[in-house]
Amino acid sequence: MPSFDIVSKIDGQTLDNAVNNAKKEILNRYDFNDSKSTVDLDKKTNAITIVTENDMRLKAIEDSIISRMMKQSLDPKALDFGDEQAASGNMIRKEIKIKEGLDKEAAKKVVKKIKDSGLKVQASIMDDQVRVTAKKIDDLQAVISLCRGEDFGQPLQYINMRN
């Protein structure tokens, strides 16, 4: 039976390129002259850590990261912006987590949306992905277009299309 998987993944190398480009952009900006701002991507914990002096610079760094991600064809919905914390001195620290894999709530929303559509497909949750099977490939393509039109709070990719 034809099937495909719905997943939520970010390419690590592309994300690394986007963060590095954002760092370069920030270093070259006039309003960041004599700034002690740092932006670090931790690949093990999948988090971006920003340390800077004030809210204005923090917002500018966030906007730079988002714009660079969009230029690299990455969806900024994969970023989970945490709360600001006070760091040493007068610095502000913010940790941005990168969402990997479909969490249980998003997977349940996807399965519910597919079942409510009335298409003749079966959707099942498997770890951090959703597998969709059907008798016809046309039904699978209808599911993909249905999911693309909906916002589940995470970027979705459709992989492993099999006959």
C-alpha positions in Angstrom: 0.0 0.0 0.0 1.3 3.5 -0.8 2.4 5.5 2.2 4.5 8.5 3.4 5.7 10.0 6.6 5.0 13.4 8.0 8.0 14.7 10.1 9.3 17.9 11.4 13.1 18.2 11.0 15.6 21.0 10.5 18.8 20.4 8.5 21.6 21.0 11.0 24.2 22.3 8.4 21.7 24.8 6.9 20.8 26.1 10.4 24.5 26.4 11.2 25.0 28.5 8.0 22.0 30.7 8.9 23.3 31.4 12.4 26.9 32.1 11.2 25.5 34.5 8.5 23.5 36.2 11.2 26.6 36.5 13.4 28.5 38.1 10.5 25.7 40.5 9.8 25.6 41.6 13.5 29.4 42.2 13.7 29.2 44.5 10.6 26.3 46.6 11.9 27.0 50.1 13.1 24.5 49.9 16.1 26.5 46.8 17.3 29.8 48.7 17.4 31.6 48.0 20.7 29.0 45.4 21.7 29.7 42.3 23.7 26.9 40.4 22.0 27.4 36.7 21.3 25.3 34.2 19.4 26.1 30.5 19.8 24.5 27.4 18.3 24.8 24.3 20.4 24.2 21.3 18.1 24.0 18.7 20.9 21.1 20.4 22.8 19.7 22.0 19.6 19.6 25.5 21.1 20.8 29.0 20.1 22.1 31.1 23.0 22.1 34.9 22.7 23.9 37.1 25.2 23.7 40.9 24.7 23.4 44.2 26.5 19.8 45.3 26.1 16.3 44.4 24.7 16.8 46.4 21.5 19.9 44.5 20.5 18.3 41.2 21.5 15.3 41.9 19.2 17.7 42.9 16.4 19.6 39.6 16.8 16.4 37.6 16.8 15.2 39.3 13.6 18.5 38.7 11.9 18.4 35.0 12.8 14.9 34.7 11.5 15.6 36.5 8.2 18.7 34.4 7.6 16.7 31.2 8.3 14.1 32.3 5.8 16.8 33.1 3.2 18.1 29.6 3.7 14.6 28.1 3.2 14.2 27.1 6.9 10.9 27.7 8.6 11.2 30.0 11.7 8.3 28.1 13.3 10.9 25.6 14.3 12.2 28.1 16.8 10.9 28.1 20.4 11.7 31.5 21.9 12.2 31.1 25.7 12.2 33.8 28.3 15.0 36.4 28.8 17.2 35.9 31.8 19.6 38.2 33.5 23.3 37.2 32.9 26.3 38.5 34.7 26.6 42.3 34.9 24.0 44.2 32.8 23.8 41.5 30.1 20.6 39.6 29.0 20.6 35.9 28.0 18.0 34.2 25.9 17.9 30.6 24.8 16.1 29.7 21.6 15.3 26.0 21.4 15.0 24.3 18.0 12.0 22.0 17.7 12.9 18.6 16.3 10.4 15.9 15.6 6.6 16.1 16.0 5.6 16.4 19.6 2.6 14.4 20.8 0.2 17.3 20.7 1.1 18.3 17.1 1.0 14.7 16.0 -2.5 14.3 17.5 -3.7 17.5 15.7 -2.3 16.2 12.4 -4.0 12.8 12.8 -7.3 14.4 13.9 -7.3 16.8 10.9 -6.6 13.8 8.5 -9.4 11.7 10.0 -11.9 14.6 10.0 -11.2 15.2 6.3 -13.1 12.1 5.3 -10.4 10.9 3.0 -9.9 7.1 2.7 -6.5 7.0 4.5 -5.1 5.6 7.7 -2.9 7.9 9.9 -0.9 6.5 12.8 1.6 8.1 15.2 5.0 6.5 15.2 7.4 8.0 17.7 8.0 11.6 16.5 6.4 11.2 13.0 3.0 10.4 11.5 2.7 7.6 8.9 -0.2 7.9 6.4 -1.2 4.9 4.2 -3.9 4.6 1.5 -4.9 2.5 -1.4 -4.4 5.4 -3.9 -1.6 7.8 -4.3 -4.1 10.5 -5.1 -5.5 10.3 -1.6 -2.0 10.7 -0.2 -1.5 13.8 -2.3 -4.8 15.2 -1.0 -3.5 14.7 2.6 -0.3 16.5 1.8 -2.3 19.5 0.3 -4.6 19.4 3.3 -1.7 19.5 5.8 0.1 22.3 3.9 -3.0 24.5 4.2 -3.2 24.1 8.0 -0.9 25.5 10.7 0.2 23.0 13.3 2.7 25.2 15.0 5.7 23.3 13.5 7.1 23.1 10.0 6.1 19.8 8.4 8.0 17.8 5.8 6.6 14.9 3.8 9.1 12.1 3.2 9.4 8.4 2.2 6.6 8.4 -0.4 6.3 4.7 -1.3 4.2 2.8 -3.8 
